[in-house]
Amino acid sequence: MSAGAAVALFAGMLLATPGAAQAAVSLPCDIYAAAGTPCVAAHSTVRALYAAYNGPLYQVKRASDSTTLNIGTLTAGGYADAAAQNTFCAGTTCIITEIYDQSPEHNNLTIEGPGQHGGQDVGANAEALPVTVGGHSVYGVYVSAGVGYRDDSTKGVATGGEPQGAYMVASGTHVNNKCCFDYGNAETDNHANGDGHMDAVNFSTECWFSPCAGSGPWVQADLENGLFAGANGSDTNNKGNSSAFVTALVKNNGQTTYAIKGGNAQSGGLTTWYNGALPTGYAPMHQEGAIVLGTGGDNSNGSVGSFFEGVMTSGYPTDAADNAVQANIVSAGYGGFTGPIHAVGSGKCLDVTGASQAEGTSAEIWDCNGATNQTWTQTASGQLTVYGGTKCLDAYGQGTGSGTKVDIWDCNGGTNQQWKINSNGTITGVQSGLCLDVTGASTADGADIDLWTCNGQSNQQWTLG
């Protein structure tokens, strides 16, 4: 392909708009194939990664009778049919048992077995990560400690120093510093087999080689026996990515060079955190070709994370292809959670008193009823909006002390209207650092919501959906 043709091709691939029918544009694996680095793995529970793909995305199993259902796309090249999952799982619980590979290699991921540093894993709660993509309600893969997926017998995946690219879209807020929230190339025997036997994307707050820049989370390369922020491990030029949705990308020519990139999956381009020589002792690489999701190569499974999509390529992708893929990810329209917020201590829902839309109306708990005053949306900027985005959950008067009333107010971008949804079930105010709290640990309808010092009690724990 000539340079001019390549420029024209990638320019054309950028012409997608959020929520547009995906089949009308080239999707990530179409882009990589056109650049001569086809996908050998393409996994997602939220959307197709090829414009022509109309097969299953993932499989769920319900607890009530252990039957399974494949969840496919609404249309070829489209978004997941989450309504089918909702119907199938109604009145019971479901786990994700398999994530299908959309590539011709059929490298499907099933629940991971025991390894050197972790026992038998379990499947993710299929309803734990509701999000919107392109305006469609879908579900991501919610990885908590002990959740993991793997394929130890793959086709087409890089081995023995062959070049590879990989990316995943993950949450920038559901992270921890445990090993290892990975997606990519791993050992085939579930053991740590030495330097260069892995080639995976890691996204976490684990600083393996200090010093690290800030507190993360960082996109890093798990090359085995370490998480590399760049160079020989420590690289303070890697400043981390903490947007609501993050594109995490690592590519490796297998012989001399690797690169690490990160970006906001909702807007903008990729930042190259590192592009240079492989670490000492890792050139050439010795990849084994298994695929792992949510754990380390030896099944170290203490990590948490949220996975929405990811691919692995044959060959070292061009920067132009990476940029076009990032543009497509942005155009897919990743959005935050929309739905009820449940108070764990009471089983009731976060509610606007009296369904009022007046500024200053208190937030409370009430029996869940599905009404608009109980339907909340998490925005990319960390707001929790209600009434279709016209009002925001608000710390009254920008208060930062325990006992501050929580109300609704016109959205104004203030930090007293920004909230962090944490992996331990708490929701904390960005301005105050305090926890969203049911006053007095009450379980009664009408109990007010306030801010309080975080204490680990159930009246400060919340679940989405």
Secondary structure, 3 states (H helix, E strand, C coil): CCHHHHHHHHHHHCCCCCCCCHHHCCCHHHHHHHCCCCEEEEEECCECCCCCCCCEEEEEEECCCCCEEEEEECCCCCEECHHHHHHHHCCCCEEEEEECCCCCCCCCEEECCCECCECCCECCECCCCEEEECCEEEECEEECCCECEEECCCCCCCCCCCCEEEEEEEECCCCCCCCCCEEEEECCCCCCCCCCCCEEEEEECCCCCCCCCCCCCEEEEECCCCEECCCCCCCCCCCCCCCCEEEEEEEECCCCEEEEEEEECCCCCEEEEEEEECCCCCCCCCCCCEEEECCCCCCCCCCCEEEEEEEEEECCCCHHHHHHHHHHHHHHCEECCEECEEECCCCCEEEEHHHCCCCCCEEEEECCCCCHHHCEEECCCCCEEECCCCEEEEEHHHCCCCCCEEEEEECCCCHHHCEEECCCCCEEECCCCCEEEEHHHCCCCCCEEEEECCCCCHHHCEEEC
